[in-house]
Structures are given as C-alpha cells and as structure tokens.
C-alpha cells in the first residue's frame, strides 16, 4: 500500500475518511443510537447497554469524540456524552454529496 500523500486529497475527502473509520465498528454505531435515543448518557449507562468491557466502551467513545460526532462533559467523576448534532448534520450533508456521484 502506498504512503498517504495528504496534499493529493481534499480536506473534505480526509474528513469523510476519518468519519468513516470512526463509524466502521458496530459498537460505535450502537453507541450513536443509544446517545440519540437517550439524548445524554453517562459512560457507565452505555457500558450497561453493551456486551463490552468499560475500557472497550471508553475506547469507542474516544474515537467517536476524536472525529467530533459526540461530545463529553465532565460532571464530577462521571463523563456525560451526547451526540454533536452540528457535526452529525455536517457529516450527513457531505456523505449525501459524495453518494450523489453514484446515482
């Protein structure tokens, strides 16, 4: 595989690739669904709803947060997560624009 040459890709292409990578695990899709349904959720609550260890859930949350799809606010010893609707709307528009090329 050739080395990635960032100058040969647009910032939008790189962003979509990063978001796609973050969404490439079913646990992350499930986490987004949980957060969308509950609006705000504490990490421990998410762990209770998934068949994964707390450390694994934290890694998935970290990846979703890295690309901006979720936000986390510290509330004492707990972290409350929610969907970043602006980032999700922006990603949706970019994916729709991409998929129009395949019509």
Backbone as CSV, one residue per row, in Angstrom:
resi,resn,N_x,N_y,N_z,CA_x,CA_y,CA_z,C_x,C_y,C_z
1,UNK,0.844,-1.176,0.000,0.000,0.000,0.000,0.889,1.239,0.000
2,UNK,0.552,2.197,-0.820,1.364,3.404,-0.897,1.120,4.303,0.306
3,UNK,2.104,5.138,0.553,2.023,6.076,1.666,1.019,7.179,1.330
4,UNK,0.201,7.553,2.300,-0.791,8.599,2.104,-0.100,9.929,1.860
5,UNK,-0.508,10.600,0.815,0.018,11.923,0.488,-1.127,12.913,0.666
6,UNK,-1.195,13.528,1.858,-2.336,14.405,2.166,-2.575,15.506,1.147
7,UNK,-1.537,15.991,0.509,-1.707,17.073,-0.447,-2.495,16.634,-1.685
8,UNK,-2.651,15.345,-1.889,-3.384,14.842,-3.049,-4.864,14.628,-2.765
9,UNK,-5.299,14.926,-1.533,-6.691,14.744,-1.146,-7.234,16.047,-0.573
10,UNK,-8.510,16.290,-0.806,-9.121,17.493,-0.243,-9.368,17.282,1.250
11,UNK,-9.551,18.375,1.951,-9.842,18.267,3.387,-11.163,17.537,3.606
12,UNK,-12.116,17.713,2.693,-13.397,17.018,2.807,-13.221,15.510,2.634
13,UNK,-12.380,15.093,1.695,-12.119,13.658,1.499,-11.461,13.050,2.735
14,UNK,-10.525,13.756,3.314,-9.845,13.273,4.520,-10.825,13.205,5.688
15,UNK,-11.667,14.233,5.816,-12.663,14.242,6.898,-13.645,13.083,6.760
16,UNK,-14.144,12.852,5.555,-15.068,11.738,5.340,-14.412,10.398,5.621
17,UNK,-13.155,10.255,5.264,-12.434,9.015,5.551,-12.291,8.815,7.061
18,UNK,-11.989,9.887,7.801,-11.862,9.784,9.256,-13.193,9.431,9.911
19,UNK,-14.265,10.046,9.449,-15.589,9.738,9.993,-15.961,8.297,9.658
20,UNK,-15.687,7.883,8.430,-15.982,6.504,8.019,-15.238,5.508,8.898
21,UNK,-13.987,5.807,9.186,-13.196,4.925,10.054,-13.822,4.864,11.445
22,UNK,-14.262,6.008,11.955,-14.872,6.032,13.288,-16.185,5.261,13.315
23,UNK,-16.883,5.220,12.197,-18.168,4.514,12.129,-18.022,3.050,11.709
24,UNK,-16.798,2.592,11.536,-16.581,1.261,10.962,-16.713,0.113,11.953
25,UNK,-17.131,0.385,13.164,-17.318,-0.681,14.152,-18.772,-0.675,14.618
26,UNK,-19.414,-1.844,14.667,-20.827,-1.878,15.062,-21.083,-1.339,16.470
27,UNK,-20.115,-1.442,17.363,-20.305,-0.893,18.712,-20.443,0.620,18.662
28,UNK,-19.725,1.263,17.768,-19.800,2.718,17.660,-21.136,3.152,17.074
29,UNK,-21.647,2.380,16.129,-22.980,2.649,15.585,-24.012,2.516,16.705
30,UNK,-23.885,1.461,17.499,-24.807,1.235,18.619,-24.708,2.379,19.636
31,UNK,-23.508,2.830,19.922,-23.322,3.943,20.868,-24.032,5.187,20.345
32,UNK,-23.887,5.489,19.064,-24.585,6.648,18.495,-26.099,6.499,18.622
33,UNK,-26.605,5.292,18.386,-28.043,5.049,18.528,-28.493,5.260,19.972
34,UNK,-27.713,4.760,20.916,-28.035,4.926,22.334,-28.067,6.408,22.695
35,UNK,-27.047,7.137,22.276,-26.977,8.562,22.601,-28.102,9.351,21.933
36,UNK,-28.467,8.984,20.719,-29.566,9.666,20.027,-30.891,9.403,20.741
37,UNK,-31.067,8.185,21.216,-32.307,7.809,21.897,-32.425,8.466,23.272
38,UNK,-31.328,8.483,24.014,-31.357,8.972,25.394,-31.022,10.455,25.508
39,UNK,-30.527,11.055,24.440,-30.139,12.453,24.372,-28.839,12.750,25.125
40,UNK,-28.682,12.286,26.345,-27.441,12.426,27.120,-27.270,11.127,27.890
41,UNK,-26.038,10.670,27.990,-25.817,9.391,28.661,-24.457,9.387,29.350
42,UNK,-24.411,8.816,30.523,-23.163,8.656,31.268,-22.484,7.377,30.785
43,UNK,-21.177,7.401,30.730,-20.402,6.267,30.222,-20.846,4.947,30.858
44,UNK,-21.057,4.942,32.156,-21.476,3.715,32.844,-22.799,3.183,32.336
45,UNK,-23.714,4.084,31.976,-25.001,3.660,31.416,-24.808,2.998,30.060
46,UNK,-23.902,3.543,29.271,-23.612,2.967,27.955,-23.010,1.578,28.122
47,UNK,-22.107,1.441,29.066,-21.468,0.139,29.337,-22.534,-0.893,29.684
48,UNK,-23.534,-0.495,30.484,-24.604,-1.419,30.876,-25.436,-1.892,29.694
49,UNK,-25.455,-1.116,28.617,-26.282,-1.454,27.455,-25.530,-2.203,26.360
50,UNK,-24.231,-2.386,26.548,-23.415,-3.069,25.544,-22.734,-4.301,26.143
51,UNK,-22.478,-5.306,25.306,-21.790,-6.509,25.793,-20.270,-6.354,25.753
52,UNK,-19.797,-5.187,26.229,-18.368,-4.880,26.171,-17.880,-4.393,27.525
53,UNK,-16.599,-4.546,27.752,-15.989,-4.064,28.983,-15.961,-2.533,28.980
54,UNK,-15.893,-1.952,30.168,-15.879,-0.498,30.309,-14.715,0.123,29.542
55,UNK,-13.546,-0.482,29.615,-12.375,0.058,28.915,-12.584,0.054,27.402
56,UNK,-13.228,-0.969,26.892,-13.500,-1.060,25.455,-14.496,0.009,25.032
57,UNK,-15.548,0.191,25.817,-16.538,1.229,25.525,-15.860,2.600,25.536
58,UNK,-14.995,2.826,26.502,-14.276,4.108,26.581,-13.447,4.362,25.329
59,UNK,-12.819,3.321,24.790,-12.026,3.472,23.563,-12.925,3.845,22.381
60,UNK,-14.097,3.211,22.311,-15.036,3.529,21.235,-15.550,4.965,21.374
61,UNK,-15.854,5.384,22.591,-16.289,6.754,22.837,-15.197,7.750,22.443
62,UNK,-13.970,7.410,22.768,-12.830,8.273,22.443,-12.720,8.470,20.931
63,UNK,-12.918,7.415,20.169,-12.820,7.502,18.706,-13.955,8.350,18.130
64,UNK,-15.166,8.177,18.639,-16.288,8.993,18.174,-16.087,10.465,18.537
65,UNK,-15.516,10.692,19.703,-15.240,12.062,20.137,-14.113,12.676,19.310
66,UNK,-13.126,11.877,18.938,-11.990,12.357,18.144,-12.442,12.984,16.834
67,UNK,-13.441,12.391,16.189,-13.922,12.928,14.917,-15.058,13.927,15.113
68,UNK,-15.422,14.175,16.364,-16.406,15.204,16.673,-17.857,14.796,16.614
69,UNK,-18.141,13.498,16.423,-19.532,13.070,16.334,-20.246,13.097,17.674
70,UNK,-19.481,13.005,18.765,-20.068,13.112,20.097,-19.266,14.121,20.913
71,UNK,-19.883,14.569,21.981,-19.236,15.476,22.929,-19.327,14.848,24.311
72,UNK,-18.356,15.148,25.146,-18.366,14.645,26.508,-18.124,15.763,27.496
73,UNK,-18.985,15.859,28.487,-18.833,16.855,29.539,-18.554,16.151,30.851
74,UNK,-17.532,16.620,31.558,-17.167,16.021,32.842,-18.086,16.582,33.917
75,UNK,-18.693,15.669,34.668,-19.586,16.030,35.769,-19.102,15.278,37.002
76,UNK,-18.133,15.861,37.692,-17.518,15.169,38.821,-16.717,13.994,38.305
77,UNK,-16.947,12.810,38.883,-16.200,11.630,38.424,-16.796,10.988,37.164
78,UNK,-17.911,11.524,36.690,-18.602,10.940,35.547,-18.415,11.810,34.309
79,UNK,-18.498,11.164,33.141,-18.486,11.887,31.877,-19.820,11.635,31.195
80,UNK,-20.527,12.718,30.882,-21.816,12.630,30.201,-21.596,12.890,28.714
81,UNK,-22.062,11.989,27.882,-21.873,12.101,26.442,-23.184,12.434,25.751
82,UNK,-23.070,13.132,24.628,-24.229,13.403,23.784,-23.764,13.487,22.333
83,UNK,-24.709,13.338,21.427,-24.415,13.461,20.005,-24.162,14.926,19.693
84,UNK,-23.134,15.194,18.906,-22.853,16.540,18.426,-23.677,16.705,17.153
85,UNK,-24.878,17.254,17.291,-25.803,17.315,16.159,-25.267,18.157,15.010
86,UNK,-24.533,19.205,15.302,-23.964,20.028,14.225,-22.973,19.215,13.393
87,UNK,-22.096,18.478,14.064,-21.108,17.658,13.354,-21.789,16.533,12.581
88,UNK,-22.824,15.942,13.177,-23.540,14.861,12.506,-24.279,15.381,11.276
89,UNK,-24.905,16.533,11.392,-25.578,17.145,10.238,-24.579,17.459,9.128
90,UNK,-23.432,18.002,9.512,-22.384,18.333,8.552,-21.886,17.069,7.840
91,UNK,-21.649,16.003,8.604,-21.191,14.734,8.013,-22.255,14.167,7.076
92,UNK,-23.512,14.241,7.483,-24.604,13.736,6.648,-24.633,14.453,5.305
93,UNK,-24.507,15.769,5.330,-24.512,16.544,4.087,-23.341,16.155,3.188
94,UNK,-22.179,15.957,3.787,-21.001,15.589,2.998,-21.129,14.188,2.405
95,UNK,-21.697,13.256,3.178,-21.900,11.905,2.651,-22.942,11.911,1.538
96,UNK,-24.019,12.675,1.710,-25.038,12.762,0.661,-24.450,13.345,-0.625
97,UNK,-23.605,14.344,-0.477,-22.940,14.940,-1.637,-22.055,13.898,-2.336
98,UNK,-21.342,13.125,-1.543,-20.496,12.065,-2.104,-21.330,11.019,-2.835
99,UNK,-22.411,10.564,-2.197,-23.212,9.485,-2.772,-23.979,9.934,-4.018
100,UNK,-24.178,11.221,-4.192,-24.837,11.706,-5.413,-23.987,11.396,-6.646
101,UNK,-22.691,11.234,-6.449,-21.820,10.898,-7.575,-22.077,9.491,-8.099
102,UNK,-22.776,8.671,-7.339,-23.018,7.287,-7.724,-24.409,7.046,-8.281
103,UNK,-25.190,8.107,-8.431,-26.565,7.968,-8.988,-26.512,7.605,-10.454
